[in-house]
Amino acid sequence: MLVRKSCGLLVLAGLLSACASAPTTRYFSLQSATQQAVATEAEVRAFAVQGVNVPTQLDRRQIVLTLADGQGVQVLNDYQWASPLADEIHQSLSAELSQRLGVPSAQLSRSEDKLAYWRVDLTVQRFDTVYEDYVQQDISWRLSPENFEGSPRLCRVSLRTEAGQGVEGLVRAHQQLQRDFAGVLVQQVSGQDVHTVNQNSPHILALSCA
């Protein structure tokens, strides 16, 4: 374990050194190119991802690494998200839900005040990015019916998966967790039991709703 940790620190040091010598900034997106529609016989309403709250230290363009010892973070100025992290999560989740459900976001409708839709407000408690090791996302959210009868739900999920090589591997891992989270929301708005998602996604560590 000590050898692996030391090697990881050496790799990280090399990455930061490369950043210092190569000032060209690289940009990444949380939106995935592998979106897939989901067939369902249930009535699917429109949705709107509204508030997205992330920890202040992470809500920036720069990708923030979580140090393996858990004692701090490292900001990568030359490896950045295409937009601040809260916006990236909002855009990727909206695109994923629209593609899977086959319905547009209610935010694109001019008659949103009359449209029946599900409102999604979420808070990211954890967005760990450990270089060439793993990524983890802990998210809580409120799903509320707007302009139709329904019961609001308060839920929380913890997702984790291994990361591939380099910053690209970290980004792909976070994209995967966003797809998994979207899968939970798809089942919710389709009237299905969200806990069955655990059987289909090995990346979900815990899931609860009240």
Order of alpha helices (4+ residues) and beta strands (2+ residues): alpha-beta-beta-beta-beta-alpha-beta-beta-beta-alpha-beta
